[in-house]
Amino acid sequence: MSRLPFLFIITGIFGFVMYHAFSLLSLTGWLGDELRGPEGWFHAHLFVLGWATMLAMGAIYQLIHVILQSNIYSLLLGYCHYFFFTIGLTGMLYGFIRGDVHWIAGSATLALIGILLFGWNMAVTLFRASQWNPVTISAACSCLYLVLTGLSGMLMGLNFAFGQWNGLHERLFGAHIWMGTLGWFGMLITGFSYKMLPMFYLSHNYSIRLQKVVLYLWNAAVITGVIAFLTGIKDGLLWFALLLLSAAMICYVYHLEQIQEKRHKKNPGPGIRWSVYVSRAFAVYVVALLIYSAQGTDLLLHPRVVLLSGWVYLGGWVSLTILGYASKIVPFLWWTHKYGKQAGRPGVPLMAGMLSERYVQWGIIAMVGGSLLLVSGILINLAEVMMVGGTILSLISIAYIANIALVFKR
């Protein structure tokens, strides 16, 4: 097994610890400030790129082999991708701390080169395999949205430096966020879940019709939202994008139930069960937000609603889903790497013994509790509640990821 996935996963774990360490130092006070300042940019990019994207890329490099039953196009491109993306991201974060535009611009260019190398590697791998189904198409779409997110970010940087396109910056910013969150993470999680959940549940003979429905609806939601932001025609169009997303989430959650109904394994592990629970919770939130914002699109863009939705989506659904899957994927990858050729021999540990399910269960429960407290603080606009919830969340998150990282010592 290549060491490439482990480079991304270990770096992602480090980024996760750094994000929560910085959050503890500020007692999550940065949430109450203007998020579009250097501190907000620093925390947002450390979370989205340094943690979630980094770990997701590592998982893709390994799981794409499971999905396609073929090797990735170029390992060398993968290592070059890691080098450019990691150096670029580190420089960007330093630039945000210093407030240095030149550092940010140069480093963002390196990070974008890394993303483009990743996109090319995935595109060639998928097209050479020619196995087009909801899983592979979702993976291709997610990578495309990541590339477009990087390009739109670069355009924003150029516009910030030279001021050539007055009025376009805000439109690009909205499209950048929409593609990077709903496009990249949304398509990645839904697509890979179609393969991962049946594997962990040992499910067979379930209908895949809803996978195609979710694929169409989710893409339509992303494209509609991007058009709304880029054209500036948000009235009605943005709400319609949310309507499409709501329909996609309802179909997605129902499909997860279909997979569970056909399972042959009662307990897939607490991380996998919680990935299903948080998907249900997010579906409820999206529908509630749809009903709330039916009074007017302006309600969707209120700073408090944007902050709340961002945390429910990224800090809730995306993060907890990745952490849940990581509790199964990381032990599987490491056991296969260390003991795959020695399976069945005396002294070889069982894969189930690599990570305590009890620690995973209570760790996720504690993180959910901290997240709910933090979200409650945002909802009622009370800094003290946000501080307590954020502190609990960060402390438990560091302990949880440390427990997963200890797998590499086994």
PETA-V423794 format. One record per pair of residues at least 12 apart in sequence whose C-alpha atoms are under 10 Angstrom apart, sorted by the first residue. I is the first residue (numbers start at 1). GAP is how many residues later the second one is. D is the distance in whole Angstrom. If there is no record, write none. Layout:
BEGIN
I/GAP/D, I/GAP/D
END
This chain:
BEGIN
1/61/9, 1/332/9, 1/333/10, 1/335/8, 1/336/6, 1/337/9, 1/339/9, 2/59/9, 2/60/8, 2/73/8, 2/335/8, 3/55/10, 3/59/10, 3/72/10, 3/76/10, 3/334/9, 4/53/10, 4/54/7, 4/55/10, 4/57/7, 4/58/8, 4/71/8, 4/72/10, 4/74/7, 4/75/7, 4/78/8, 5/49/10, 5/50/9, 5/51/9, 5/52/8, 5/53/4, 5/54/6, 5/55/8, 5/56/6, 5/57/6, 5/58/9, 5/73/9, 5/74/10, 5/77/10, 5/325/10, 5/328/9, 6/49/9, 6/52/7, 6/53/9, 6/55/10, 6/56/9, 6/324/9, 6/327/9, 6/328/9, 6/402/10, 7/47/9, 7/48/9, 7/50/10, 7/51/7, 7/72/9, 7/75/8, 8/42/10, 8/43/9, 8/45/9, 8/46/6, 8/47/6, 8/48/8, 8/49/7, 8/50/5, 8/51/8, 8/52/10, 8/53/9, 8/71/10, 8/74/7, 8/78/9, 9/42/9, 9/43/10, 9/44/10, 9/45/7, 9/46/5, 9/47/8, 9/48/8, 9/49/5, 9/50/7, 9/317/9, 9/321/8, 9/396/10, 10/41/10, 10/44/9, 10/45/8, 10/48/9, 10/320/10, 10/395/8, 10/398/9, 11/39/8, 11/40/8, 11/43/7, 11/44/7, 11/47/9, 11/71/10, 11/75/9, 12/34/10, 12/35/9, 12/37/9, 12/38/6, 12/39/4, 12/40/7, 12/41/8, 12/42/5, 12/43/5, 12/44/8, 12/45/9, 12/46/8, 13/37/9, 13/38/7, 13/39/9, 13/41/9, 13/42/7, 13/385/9, 13/388/7, 13/389/8, 13/391/9, 13/392/8, 14/36/8, 14/37/8, 14/40/10, 14/41/10, 14/384/10, 14/387/9, 14/388/10, 14/391/10, 15/31/7, 15/32/7, 15/33/10, 15/34/9, 15/35/5, 15/36/5, 15/37/9, 15/39/8, 15/40/9, 16/30/8, 16/31/7, 16/32/10, 16/33/10, 16/34/7, 16/35/5, 16/36/8, 16/38/10, 16/39/9, 16/378/10, 16/381/8, 16/382/8, 16/385/8, 17/30/10, 17/33/10, 17/34/9, 17/377/9, 17/378/10, 17/380/8, 17/381/6, 17/382/9, 17/384/8, 17/385/8, 18/25/10, 18/28/8, 18/29/9, 18/32/9, 18/33/9, 18/380/9, 19/23/9, 19/24/7, 19/25/9, 19/26/10, 19/27/6, 19/28/6, 19/29/10, 19/31/8, 19/32/8, 19/375/9, 19/379/10, 20/23/9, 20/26/10, 20/27/9, 20/370/9, 20/371/9, 20/373/8, 20/374/5, 20/375/8, 20/376/10, 20/377/7, 20/378/7, 21/370/10, 21/373/7, 21/374/8, 21/376/10, 21/377/8, 22/20/10, 22/21/8, 22/24/10, 22/372/9, 23/20/8, 23/364/10, 23/367/8, 23/368/8, 23/370/10, 23/371/7, 23/372/10, 24/363/9, 24/366/8, 24/367/6, 24/368/9, 24/369/9, 24/370/7, 24/371/8, 25/366/9, 26/361/9, 26/365/10, 27/356/10, 27/357/10, 27/359/9, 27/360/6, 27/361/8, 27/362/10, 27/363/7, 27/364/6, 27/367/9, 28/346/9, 28/355/9, 28/356/10, 28/358/7, 28/359/6, 28/360/9, 28/361/9, 28/362/6, 28/363/7, 28/366/9, 29/354/8, 29/355/9, 29/357/8, 29/358/7, 29/361/9, 30/13/8, 31/12/9, 31/276/8, 31/347/9, 31/352/9, 31/355/8, 31/356/9, 31/359/10, 32/272/10, 32/275/10, 32/346/9, 32/349/9, 32/350/9, 32/351/7, 32/354/9, 32/355/10, 34/269/9, 35/268/10, 35/272/9, 37/59/9, 37/62/9, 38/55/9, 38/57/9, 38/58/5, 38/59/6, 38/60/8, 38/61/6, 38/62/10, 39/54/10, 39/57/7, 39/58/7, 39/59/10, 39/60/9, 40/56/9, 41/51/10, 41/52/8, 41/55/7, 41/56/9, 42/50/8, 42/51/6, 42/52/8, 42/53/9, 42/54/6, 42/55/7, 42/57/10, 43/50/9, 43/53/9, 43/54/10, 44/49/10, 45/44/8, 45/47/9, 45/48/7, 45/51/10, 46/43/8, 46/44/9, 46/46/9, 46/47/7, 47/267/9, 47/268/9, 47/272/9, 48/132/9, 48/133/9, 48/137/10, 48/266/8, 48/267/10, 48/270/10, 48/271/9, 49/36/9, 49/37/9, 49/40/8, 49/62/10, 49/131/10, 50/35/10, 50/36/8, 50/39/7, 50/40/8, 50/43/9, 51/268/9, 52/133/9, 52/262/9, 52/266/8, 52/267/7, 52/270/8, 52/271/9, 53/93/9, 53/127/10, 53/131/9, 53/132/8, 54/28/9, 54/31/9, 54/32/9, 55/267/8, 55/268/10, 55/271/9, 56/129/9, 56/132/8, 56/133/9, 56/266/8, 56/270/10, 57/21/10, 57/25/9, 57/58/10, 57/61/9, 57/86/10, 58/20/10, 58/24/10, 59/133/10, 59/263/10, 59/266/10, 59/267/9, 59/270/8, 59/271/9, 59/274/9, 60/12/10, 60/62/9, 60/79/9, 60/128/9, 60/132/9, 61/14/9, 61/17/8, 61/57/10, 61/60/10, 61/61/9, 62/267/10, 62/271/8, 63/129/9, 63/132/9, 63/133/9, 63/266/9, 63/270/10, 64/58/9, 64/61/9, 64/62/9, 64/72/9, 64/75/9, 64/128/9, 65/60/10, 66/129/9, 66/130/10, 67/64/9, 67/68/8, 67/69/8, 67/125/9, 67/128/7, 67/129/9, 68/57/9, 68/58/8, 68/60/10, 68/61/7, 68/62/9, 68/63/7, 68/64/10, 68/67/10, 68/68/8, 69/60/9, 69/62/10, 70/55/8, 70/56/10, 70/58/9, 70/59/7, 71/54/8, 71/58/9, 72/49/7, 72/50/8, 72/52/9, 72/53/6, 72/54/9, 72/56/10, 72/57/10, 73/47/9, 73/48/6, 73/49/8, 73/50/9, 73/51/6, 73/52/5, 73/53/9, 73/54/10, 73/55/8, 73/56/10, 74/46/10, 74/47/7, 74/48/9, 74/50/9, 74/51/8, 75/46/9, 76/45/10, 77/37/9, 77/40/6, 77/41/8, 77/43/9, 77/44/7, 78/36/9, 78/39/8, 78/40/7, 78/43/7, 78/44/10, 79/35/10, 79/38/10, 79/39/10, 80/33/9, 80/34/7, 80/37/8, 80/38/9, 81/29/10, 81/30/9, 81/31/10, 81/32/8, 81/33/4, 81/34/7, 81/35/8, 81/36/6, 81/37/6, 81/38/10, 81/40/9, 82/29/9, 82/32/7, 82/33/9, 82/35/9, 82/36/9, 83/27/9, 83/28/9, 83/30/10, 83/31/7, 84/23/9, 84/24/10, 84/25/9, 84/26/5, 84/27/6, 84/28/8, 84/29/6, 84/30/5, 84/31/8, 84/33/9, 85/22/9, 85/23/9, 85/24/9, 85/25/6, 85/26/4, 85/27/7, 85/28/7, 85/29/4, 85/30/7, 85/31/10, 85/32/9, 85/33/9, 86/21/10, 86/24/9, 86/25/7, 86/28/8, 87/20/7, 87/21/9, 87/23/7, 87/24/7, 87/27/9, 88/15/10, 88/16/9, 88/17/10, 88/18/8, 88/19/4, 88/20/6, 88/21/7, 88/22/5, 88/23/4, 88/24/8, 88/25/9, 88/26/8, 89/15/9, 89/18/7, 89/19/7, 89/20/10, 89/21/8, 89/22/6, 89/23/9, 89/25/10, 90/14/10, 90/17/8, 90/18/9, 90/21/9, 91/12/6, 91/13/7, 91/14/9, 91/15/8, 91/16/5, 91/17/8, 91/19/9, 91/20/9, 92/12/5, 92/13/8, 92/14/8, 92/15/5, 92/16/6, 92/17/9, 92/18/9, 92/19/8, 93/14/9, 93/15/10, 94/13/9, 95/12/8, 95/13/10, 101/56/9, 101/59/9, 101/60/8, 102/59/9, 104/53/9, 105/49/8, 105/52/7, 105/53/8, 105/56/9, 108/42/9, 108/45/8, 108/46/7, 108/49/9, 109/41/9, 109/42/10, 109/44/10, 109/45/7, 109/48/10, 111/39/8, 111/43/10, 112/34/10, 112/35/8, 112/37/9, 112/38/6, 112/39/7, 112/41/9, 112/42/8, 113/34/10, 113/37/9, 113/38/10, 114/33/10, 114/36/10, 115/28/9, 115/29/10, 115/31/7, 115/32/6, 115/33/10, 115/34/10, 115/35/7, 115/36/9, 116/27/9, 116/28/10, 116/30/9, 116/31/6, 116/32/10, 116/34/8, 116/35/9, 117/30/10, 118/25/8, 118/28/10, 118/29/9, 119/21/9, 119/23/10, 119/24/6, 119/25/7, 119/26/10, 119/27/8, 119/28/7, 120/23/9, 120/24/10, 120/27/10, 122/17/9, 122/18/7, 122/21/8, 122/22/10, 123/16/10, 123/17/7, 123/18/10, 123/20/8, 123/21/9, 126/13/9, 126/14/7, 127/13/10, 133/58/10, 133/75/10, 133/78/9, 133/79/8, 134/56/9, 134/57/7, 134/58/9, 134/60/8, 134/61/10, 134/74/9, 134/75/10, 134/76/10, 134/77/6, 134/78/6, 134/79/9, 134/80/9, 134/81/7, 134/82/10, 135/52/9, 135/53/9, 135/54/10, 135/55/8, 135/56/5, 135/57/6, 135/58/8, 135/59/6, 135/60/7, 135/76/8, 135/77/9, 135/80/9, 136/52/10, 136/55/7, 136/56/9, 136/59/10, 137/50/9, 137/51/10, 137/54/8, 137/75/10, 137/78/8, 138/45/10, 138/46/10, 138/48/9, 138/49/5, 138/50/6, 138/51/9, 138/52/8, 138/53/5, 138/54/8, 138/56/10, 138/73/10, 138/74/10, 138/76/10, 138/77/7, 138/78/10, 138/80/10, 138/81/9, 139/45/9, 139/48/7, 139/49/6, 139/50/9, 139/51/9, 139/52/6, 139/53/7, 140/44/10, 140/47/9, 140/48/9, 140/51/10, 141/42/8, 141/43/8, 141/45/10, 141/46/7, 141/47/8, 141/50/10, 141/74/9, 141/78/8, 142/37/9, 142/38/9, 142/40/9, 142/41/6, 142/42/4, 142/43/7, 142/44/8, 142/45/5, 142/46/5, 142/47/9, 142/48/10, 142/49/9, 142/77/10, 143/40/9, 143/41/6, 143/42/9, 143/44/9, 143/45/8, 144/35/9, 144/39/9, 144/40/8, 145/31/9, 145/33/9, 145/34/6, 145/35/7, 145/36/9, 145/37/9, 145/38/5, 145/39/5, 145/40/9, 145/42/9, 145/77/9, 146/30/9, 146/33/7, 146/34/6, 146/35/9, 146/37/7, 146/38/5, 146/39/9, 147/32/9, 147/33/9, 147/37/9, 148/27/9, 148/28/8, 148/31/7, 148/32/8, 148/35/10, 148/36/9, 149/23/10, 149/24/10, 149/26/8, 149/27/5, 149/28/8, 149/29/9, 149/30/6, 149/31/5, 149/32/9, 149/34/9, 149/35/8, 150/26/8, 150/29/10, 150/30/8, 151/25/9, 152/17/10, 152/20/6, 152/21/8, 152/22/10, 152/23/8, 152/24/6, 152/25/9, 152/27/9, 152/28/10, 153/16/10, 153/19/8, 153/20/8, 153/22/9, 153/23/6, 153/24/9, 153/27/10, 154/18/10, 154/22/10, 155/13/10, 155/14/8, 155/17/8, 155/18/10, 155/21/10, 156/12/8, 156/13/6, 156/14/9, 156/15/9, 156/16/7, 156/17/7, 156/20/9, 157/12/9, 159/13/10, 167/65/10, 168/61/10, 168/62/8, 168/63/9, 168/64/9, 169/61/10, 170/59/8, 170/60/9, 170/62/9, 171/55/9, 171/56/9, 171/57/9, 171/58/5, 171/59/5, 171/60/7, 171/61/7, 172/54/9, 172/57/7, 172/58/6, 172/59/10, 173/56/8, 173/57/9, 174/51/9, 174/52/8, 174/53/10, 174/54/9, 174/55/6, 174/56/8, 174/58/10, 175/47/9, 175/48/9, 175/50/7, 175/51/5, 175/52/8, 175/53/8, 175/54/6, 175/55/6, 176/50/8, 176/53/9, 176/54/10, 177/49/9, 177/133/10, 178/43/10, 178/44/7, 178/45/9, 178/47/7, 178/48/7, 178/51/9, 179/43/7, 179/44/8, 179/46/9, 179/47/7, 180/42/10, 181/41/9, 181/129/9, 181/132/8, 181/133/8, 181/137/9, 182/36/8, 182/37/9, 182/39/9, 182/40/6, 182/43/10, 182/63/9, 182/131/9, 182/132/10, 182/136/10, 183/35/8, 183/36/8, 183/38/9, 183/39/6, 183/40/9, 183/43/10, 184/38/10, 185/128/10, 185/129/9, 185/132/10, 185/133/7, 185/134/10, 185/137/10, 186/32/8, 186/33/9, 186/36/9, 186/59/10, 186/63/10, 186/127/10, 186/131/10, 186/132/8, 187/27/9, 187/28/8, 187/31/7, 187/32/8, 187/35/10, 189/128/10, 189/129/8, 189/132/8, 189/133/8, 190/21/9, 190/24/8, 190/25/8, 190/28/9, 190/58/10, 190/59/9, 190/62/7, 190/63/10, 190/66/10, 190/89/10, 191/20/8, 191/23/9, 191/24/8, 193/59/10, 193/63/9, 193/79/10, 193/82/9, 193/83/10, 193/128/10, 193/132/9, 194/14/9, 194/17/8, 194/58/10, 194/61/9, 194/62/8, 194/65/9, 196/76/9, 196/129/9, 196/132/10, 196/133/9, 197/59/8, 197/62/7, 197/63/8, 197/66/10, 197/71/9, 197/75/7, 197/76/9, 197/78/9, 197/79/9, 197/128/9, 198/58/9, 198/61/6, 198/62/8, 198/64/9, 198/65/7, 198/66/10, 198/67/10, 198/70/10, 199/64/9, 199/66/10, 199/69/9, 200/63/9, 200/64/10, 200/65/8, 200/66/10, 200/67/9, 200/68/5, 200/69/8, 200/72/8, 200/73/10, 200/128/9, 201/58/8, 201/59/7, 201/60/10, 201/61/8, 201/62/5, 201/63/6, 201/64/5, 201/65/7, 201/66/7, 201/67/5, 201/68/9, 201/71/9, 201/72/10, 202/57/9, 202/58/9, 202/60/8, 202/61/5, 202/62/5, 202/63/6, 202/64/9, 202/66/9, 203/55/9, 203/56/6, 203/57/7, 203/58/8, 203/59/5, 203/60/4, 203/61/6, 203/62/8, 204/55/8, 204/56/10, 204/57/10, 204/58/6, 204/59/7, 204/60/8, 205/53/10, 205/54/9, 205/57/7, 205/58/9, 206/49/9, 206/52/6, 206/53/6, 206/54/9, 206/55/8, 206/56/6, 206/57/9, 207/48/8, 207/51/7, 207/52/8, 207/55/10, 208/47/8, 208/50/9, 208/51/9, 209/46/9, 210/38/9, 210/41/6, 210/42/7, 210/43/10, 210/44/8, 210/45/6, 210/46/10, 210/48/10, 211/37/10, 211/40/8, 211/41/7, 211/44/7, 211/45/10, 212/39/10, 213/34/9, 213/35/7, 213/38/7, 213/39/9, 214/30/10, 214/31/9, 214/33/8, 214/34/5, 214/35/7, 214/36/9, 214/37/6, 214/38/6, 214/39/10, 214/41/9, 215/33/8, 215/37/9, 216/28/9, 216/32/8, 217/24/9, 217/26/9, 217/27/6, 217/28/7, 217/29/9, 217/30/7, 217/31/5, 217/32/9, 217/34/9, 218/23/9, 218/24/10, 218/26/7, 218/27/6, 218/28/9, 218/29/9, 218/30/6, 218/31/8, 218/34/10, 219/22/10, 219/25/9, 219/26/9, 219/29/9, 220/20/10, 220/21/7, 220/24/7, 220/25/8, 220/28/10, 221/16/10, 221/17/9, 221/18/10, 221/19/8, 221/20/4, 221/21/7, 221/22/8, 221/23/5, 221/24/5, 221/25/9, 221/26/10, 221/27/8, 222/19/7, 222/20/9, 222/22/9, 222/23/8, 223/18/8, 224/13/7, 224/14/7, 224/15/10, 224/16/8, 224/17/5, 224/18/9, 224/20/9, 225/12/7, 225/13/6, 225/14/9, 225/15/8, 225/16/5, 225/17/8, 225/19/10, 225/20/10, 226/12/9, 226/15/9, 227/14/10, 228/12/10, 228/13/9, 234/63/7, 234/64/9, 234/67/10, 235/61/8, 235/62/6, 235/63/8, 236/58/9, 236/60/8, 236/61/6, 236/62/10, 237/60/9, 238/59/7, 238/60/10, 238/62/8, 238/63/10, 239/50/10, 239/51/7, 239/52/10, 239/54/7, 239/55/7, 239/57/8, 239/58/6, 239/59/10, 239/60/10, 239/61/8, 240/50/9, 240/54/10, 240/57/10, 241/49/10, 242/44/8, 242/45/9, 242/47/8, 242/48/6, 242/51/9, 242/58/10, 243/43/9, 243/44/8, 243/46/10, 243/47/7, 243/48/9, 243/51/10, 244/46/10, 245/38/9, 245/41/8, 245/42/9, 245/45/9, 246/36/10, 246/37/7, 246/38/9, 246/39/9, 246/40/6, 246/41/6, 246/42/9, 246/43/9, 246/44/8, 247/36/9, 247/39/9, 247/40/9, 248/35/9, 249/30/8, 249/31/8, 249/33/8, 249/34/5, 249/35/9, 249/37/8, 249/38/9, 250/29/9, 250/30/8, 250/32/10, 250/33/6, 250/34/9, 250/36/9, 250/37/9, 251/32/10, 252/27/8, 252/28/9, 252/31/9, 253/23/8, 253/24/9, 253/25/10, 253/26/7, 253/27/6, 253/28/10, 253/29/10, 253/30/7, 254/26/9, 256/20/7, 256/23/9, 256/24/10, 257/19/9, 260/16/10, 268/60/9, 269/55/9, 269/56/10, 269/58/9, 269/59/8, 269/83/10, 269/87/10, 269/88/7, 269/89/10, 269/91/9, 269/92/9, 270/54/7, 270/55/10, 270/57/9, 270/58/9, 270/87/7, 270/88/8, 270/89/9, 270/90/7, 270/91/5, 270/92/9, 270/93/10, 270/94/8, 270/95/10, 271/49/9, 271/50/8, 271/51/9, 271/52/7, 271/53/4, 271/54/6, 271/55/8, 271/56/6, 271/57/7, 271/86/8, 271/89/7, 271/90/7, 271/92/10, 271/93/8, 272/49/8, 272/50/10, 272/51/9, 272/52/6, 272/53/6, 272/54/9, 272/55/8, 272/56/8, 273/48/10, 273/51/8, 273/52/10, 273/88/9, 274/46/8, 274/47/7, 274/49/10, 274/50/7, 274/51/9, 274/87/9, 274/90/8, 274/91/9, 274/94/10, 275/42/8, 275/43/9, 275/44/10, 275/45/7, 275/46/5, 275/47/8, 275/48/9, 275/49/6, 275/50/7, 276/41/10, 276/45/8, 276/48/9, 277/40/9, 277/43/10, 277/44/9, 278/34/10, 278/35/10, 278/38/7, 278/39/6, 278/40/9, 278/41/10, 278/42/7, 278/43/7, 278/46/10, 278/90/9, 279/34/10, 279/37/9, 279/38/6, 279/39/9, 279/41/10, 279/42/8, 280/37/9, 281/31/9, 281/35/9, 281/36/8, 282/27/10, 282/30/7, 282/31/7, 282/34/8, 282/35/6, 282/36/10, 283/34/10, 285/24/9, 285/27/8, 285/28/9, 286/23/9, 286/26/10, 286/27/9, 289/16/9, 289/20/9, 293/12/10, 304/74/7, 304/75/7, 304/76/10, 304/77/8, 305/73/9, 305/74/8, 307/68/9, 307/71/8, 307/72/9, 308/66/9, 308/67/7, 308/68/9, 308/69/10, 308/70/6, 308/71/7, 309/66/9, 309/69/10, 311/60/8, 311/61/10, 311/63/9, 311/64/7, 311/67/9, 312/59/8, 312/60/9, 312/62/10, 312/63/7, 315/53/10, 315/56/8, 315/60/10, 316/51/9, 316/52/8, 316/55/7, 316/56/9, 316/59/9, 320/44/8, 320/47/8, 320/48/8, 320/51/10, 323/37/9, 323/41/8, 323/74/9, 323/77/9, 323/78/8, 323/81/9, 324/36/8, 324/37/9, 324/40/8, 326/75/9, 326/78/8, 327/27/10, 327/28/8, 327/29/9, 327/30/9, 327/33/7, 327/34/10, 327/73/9, 327/74/9, 327/76/9, 327/77/7, 327/78/10, 327/80/10, 328/23/10, 328/24/9, 328/26/10, 328/27/9, 328/29/10, 328/32/10, 328/76/9, 330/24/9, 330/25/9, 330/74/7, 330/75/8, 330/77/8, 330/78/9, 331/20/7, 331/21/8, 331/22/9, 331/23/6, 331/24/7, 331/73/8, 331/74/9, 331/75/10, 331/76/6, 331/77/8, 331/79/10, 332/19/7, 332/20/9, 332/22/9, 332/75/10, 333/18/10, 333/75/10, 334/17/9, 334/20/9, 334/73/7, 334/74/7, 334/75/10, 334/76/9, 335/13/10, 335/14/9, 335/15/8, 335/16/6, 335/17/10, 335/19/8, 335/72/9, 335/73/9, 335/75/9, 336/15/9, 338/70/10, 338/72/9, 339/12/9, 349/61/9, 353/54/10, 353/57/10, 354/50/9, 354/52/9, 354/53/6, 354/54/9, 354/55/10, 354/56/7, 355/48/8, 355/49/7, 355/50/10, 355/51/8, 355/52/7, 355/55/10, 356/47/9, 356/48/9, 356/51/10, 359/40/10, 359/41/8, 359/44/8, 359/45/10, 360/40/7, 360/41/10, 360/43/8, 360/44/9, 361/39/10, 362/34/10, 362/38/9, 363/30/10, 363/33/7, 363/34/8, 363/35/10, 363/36/8, 363/37/6, 363/38/9, 363/40/9, 364/29/10, 364/32/9, 364/33/8, 364/36/8, 365/31/10, 366/26/8, 366/27/7, 366/29/10, 366/30/7, 366/31/9, 366/34/10, 367/22/9, 367/23/10, 367/25/8, 367/26/5, 367/27/8, 367/28/9, 367/29/6, 367/30/6, 367/33/9, 368/21/10, 368/25/8, 368/28/10, 369/20/8, 369/23/8, 369/24/8, 370/16/9, 370/18/8, 370/19/5, 370/20/6, 370/21/8, 370/22/5, 370/23/5, 370/24/8, 370/25/9, 370/26/8, 370/27/10, 371/15/9, 371/18/6, 371/19/7, 371/20/10, 371/21/8, 371/22/6, 371/23/9, 372/14/10, 372/17/7, 372/18/10, 372/21/9, 373/12/7, 373/13/7, 373/14/9, 373/15/8, 373/16/5, 373/17/8, 373/19/9, 373/20/9, 374/12/5, 374/13/7, 374/14/7, 374/15/4, 374/16/6, 374/17/9, 374/18/9, 374/19/8, 375/14/8, 375/15/9, 376/13/9, 377/12/8, 377/13/9
END
